[in-house]
Amino acid sequence: MAVNVEVERAGVSNNEEMGEEQDYRVKIKSKAFVREQLHKCNELLRNILDEQSSICDETKRRLLKDVLESFERGVQENVVVNGESWEEAADGEEQDAGGFVSAPDCKALDDMLDENILETTLKRSRYPKKILPYVVRSLKAQRETMSLYEQAIKPQKTMKDPIQGAIMSDLSESAPRIIRQSASVMKALQSLQQKAEGLRQVMALKPSAESLEVHRDVFGRPSDTEGRPALKRPAKETELSGAYVLKPKRSSTQEENEDPQKNS
């Protein structure tokens, strides 16, 4: 909990019963806050004196010391720490994560926390009972509204076409078979393509000199076949071929000329 600095200034009260003037001193709750502000003022005065190049360093140190002492003395005389003067106020204070917190502030904070806890507990036990009737009413109203609902269009059952159903069943049955056949055809085409490629490569090969020499040795040379004597047919076969003479074929014009003569 951060330190709350309360600064109260008032004029002279003309209270005849008390006969006392109001205190002009600044009321605070922590010395640490005053020390922090004094440290900032010291840094500011030191920076101002450092900028004065016409003053020597020794004079700057003495002047800074005198100014700081008088300034701190004036501040301490014009503040009141928890209703006590600076010298009478104790330095022992509890320190929290947010800064310095006094014991009265801690007690006030604990009381406030207890009140909030108690209030929250009462709300948790009281508010559900208050809300319950309204929730029940809203649920009943929702049910009544749903009971008044009527369908504007009555749904009708759709009848399947038997012909279309038969076509779809046949299609679903034949689809796997067609897929298998297409897969086998693709495989056969791939193998056929590989074989055709191999045949093309074989046909494109040119025979080497060694293979030509082997071919000549096995099947003979072309010059040897030309010099061979012709085979002689037996004498009986030649006689029979000479005795049998085929009739010459008639032309189509001769047949046309003979037909009118026969008819006449």
C-alpha positions in Angstrom: 0.0 0.0 0.0 1.5 3.3 -1.1 2.1 6.0 1.5 -0.6 8.5 1.6 0.7 12.0 2.3 -1.9 14.3 3.6 -1.1 18.0 3.3 -3.5 20.2 5.2 -3.1 23.9 5.2 -5.5 26.3 7.0 -5.6 29.9 8.1 -5.6 31.2 11.6 -8.9 30.3 13.3 -10.4 32.9 15.5 -11.7 30.4 17.9 -12.2 32.3 21.2 -12.9 29.1 23.2 -9.6 27.3 22.3 -7.5 30.5 22.0 -5.0 28.7 20.0 -3.8 29.1 16.4 -4.0 26.2 13.9 -0.7 24.4 13.2 0.8 25.3 9.8 3.2 22.3 9.7 2.8 19.7 7.0 1.3 16.4 8.3 2.9 13.2 6.9 2.9 9.6 7.9 6.4 8.4 6.9 9.9 9.8 7.3 11.0 7.7 4.4 8.9 9.8 2.0 10.6 13.0 3.3 14.1 11.5 3.0 13.3 10.5 -0.6 12.2 14.0 -1.5 15.3 15.5 0.2 17.5 13.3 -1.8 15.9 14.5 -5.0 16.4 18.1 -3.9 20.0 17.5 -3.0 20.7 16.1 -6.5 19.0 19.1 -8.1 21.1 21.6 -6.0 24.3 19.7 -6.8 23.5 19.9 -10.6 22.8 23.6 -10.4 26.1 24.3 -8.6 28.0 22.2 -11.1 26.8 24.4 -13.9 28.3 27.5 -12.2 31.8 27.6 -13.8 32.8 30.9 -12.1 32.8 29.3 -8.7 35.7 27.1 -7.6 35.3 23.5 -6.4 36.0 24.2 -2.7 33.5 27.0 -2.6 31.0 24.8 -4.3 31.4 22.0 -1.7 31.1 24.4 1.3 28.1 26.2 -0.3 26.4 22.9 -1.1 26.9 21.6 2.5 25.5 24.8 4.1 22.5 24.9 1.7 21.7 21.2 2.3 21.9 21.4 6.0 19.8 24.5 6.3 17.2 23.1 3.8 17.0 19.8 5.7 16.7 21.6 9.0 13.9 23.8 7.7 12.0 20.8 6.3 12.3 18.8 9.5 11.0 21.8 11.6 7.9 22.2 9.3 6.6 18.6 9.2 4.6 16.5 11.6 5.0 12.7 11.5 1.8 11.1 12.8 1.1 14.0 15.1 4.7 14.1 16.5 7.7 16.3 15.7 10.6 15.0 13.6 12.8 14.3 16.6 10.0 12.6 18.6 8.7 10.4 15.7 10.0 6.8 15.7 12.0 5.5 12.7 10.7 1.9 13.0 8.1 1.3 10.2 6.8 -1.8 8.5 7.8 -2.1 4.9 5.6 -3.7 2.4 6.1 -4.6 -1.3 4.5 -1.3 -2.3 6.5 0.9 0.1 6.4 1.9 3.8 3.2 1.2 5.6 2.4 2.2 9.2 0.7 -0.1 11.7 -2.6 1.9 11.7 -2.8 1.7 8.0 -2.2 -2.1 8.1 -5.0 -2.4 10.7 -7.4 -0.3 8.5 -6.5 -2.4 5.5 -7.2 -5.6 7.4 -10.6 -4.3 8.6 -11.5 -3.3 5.1 -10.5 -6.7 3.7 -12.6 -8.5 6.4 -15.6 -6.3 5.5 -15.3 -7.1 1.8 -15.0 -10.9 2.5 -18.1 -10.8 4.8 -20.0 -8.8 2.2 -19.1 -11.2 -0.6 -20.1 -14.2 1.5 -23.5 -12.7 2.3 -24.1 -11.9 -1.4 -23.3 -15.4 -2.4 -25.8 -16.8 0.1 -28.5 -14.2 -0.6 -28.5 -13.4 -4.3 -29.1 -16.9 -5.6 -32.3 -17.1 -3.6 -33.4 -13.8 -5.0 -32.6 -14.8 -8.6 -34.2 -18.3 -8.4 -37.9 -17.2 -8.8 -37.1 -15.1 -11.9 -35.1 -18.0 -13.5 -38.1 -20.4 -12.9 -40.5 -17.9 -14.5 -38.3 -17.4 -17.5 -38.1 -21.2 -18.0 -41.9 -21.6 -17.7 -42.4 -18.8 -20.2 -40.0 -20.4 -22.6 -41.8 -23.8 -22.4 -45.2 -22.1 -23.0 -43.8 -20.4 -26.1 -42.4 -23.6 -27.5 -45.8 -25.3 -27.0 -47.5 -22.6 -29.1 -45.1 -23.3 -32.0 -46.6 -25.0 -35.1 -44.9 -26.1 -38.2 -45.8 -23.9 -41.2 -44.9 -26.6 -43.7 -45.5 -30.3 -43.0 -42.7 -32.5 -44.2 -43.4 -35.2 -46.8 -41.6 -38.5 -47.3 -39.7 -38.7 -50.6 -40.1 -42.0 -52.5 -37.1 -43.4 -54.3 -37.3 -44.1 -58.0 -36.8 -47.9 -58.5 -35.2 -47.6 -61.9 -32.8 -45.0 -60.7 -32.1 -47.1 -57.6 -31.3 -50.1 -59.8 -29.0 -48.0 -62.0 -27.1 -46.7 -59.0 -26.8 -50.2 -57.5 -25.4 -51.6 -60.8 -23.1 -48.7 -61.1 -21.8 -49.1 -57.5 -21.3 -52.9 -58.2 -19.5 -52.4 -61.6 -17.3 -49.5 -60.4 -14.8 -51.7 -58.5 -14.6 -54.1 -61.4 -14.0 -51.3 -63.9 -11.3 -49.9 -61.6 -9.5 -53.3 -61.4 -9.7 -53.7 -65.2 -8.4 -50.3 -65.9 -5.5 -50.9 -63.5 -4.7 -54.2 -65.2 -4.9 -52.5 -68.6 -2.5 -49.8 -67.5 0.0 -52.4 -66.2 -0.3 -54.2 -69.6 0.3 -51.0 -71.5 3.4 -50.3 -69.4 4.8 -53.7 -70.0 4.0 -53.5 -73.8 5.6 -50.1 -73.9 8.7 -51.5 -72.3 8.8 -54.4 -74.8 8.3 -52.0 -77.8 11.1 -49.8 -76.5 13.4 -52.8 -76.2 12.5 -54.0 -79.8 13.1 -50.5 -81.1 16.5 -50.4 -79.5 17.3 -53.8 -80.9 16.2 -52.8 -84.4 18.2 -49.6 -84.2 21.4 -51.5 -83.3 24.0 -51.7 -86.1 25.8 -55.1 -86.4 29.5 -55.0 -85.6 32.2 -56.4 -87.8 32.6 -59.5 -85.6 28.9 -60.3 -85.8 29.0 -59.9 -89.7 31.9 -62.2 -89.9 30.1 -64.8 -87.8 27.0 -64.5 -90.0 29.1 -65.1 -93.1 30.7 -68.1 -91.6 27.4 -69.6 -90.6 25.2 -68.8 -93.6 27.9 -68.5 -96.3 29.0 -65.7 -98.5 26.7 -64.2 -101.3 29.3 -65.1 -103.9 29.1 -68.8 -103.1 25.4 -68.9 -103.7 25.7 -67.3 -107.2 28.3 -69.8 -108.4 26.3 -72.9 -107.4 25.0 -75.1 -110.2 21.2 -75.2 -110.7 19.4 -78.3 -109.4 18.4 -80.8 -112.1 14.9 -82.1 -111.9 14.4 -85.8 -112.5 13.7 -86.9 -116.1 10.2 -88.2 -115.3 9.1 -84.9 -113.9 10.3 -83.1 -117.0 8.5 -85.5 -119.3 5.2 -85.1 -117.5 5.5 -81.4 -117.5 6.1 -81.4 -121.3 3.1 -83.7 -122.0 0.6 -81.6 -120.0 -0.1 -78.3 -121.8 -2.5 -75.7 -120.3 -5.1 -74.2 -122.5 -4.8 -70.5 -123.1 -7.2 -68.3 -121.3 -9.9 -66.6 -123.2 -10.3 -62.9 -123.0 -13.6 -61.3 -122.1 -14.2 -59.8 -125.6 -14.1 -63.3 -127.2 -16.6 -64.6 -124.7 -19.0 -61.7 -125.5 -18.7 -62.4 -129.3 -19.5 -66.1 -128.9 -22.5 -65.6 -126.7 -24.7 -63.9 -129.4 -23.8 -66.6 -131.9 -25.0 -69.3 -129.6 -28.2 -67.4 -128.8 -29.0 -67.0 -132.5 
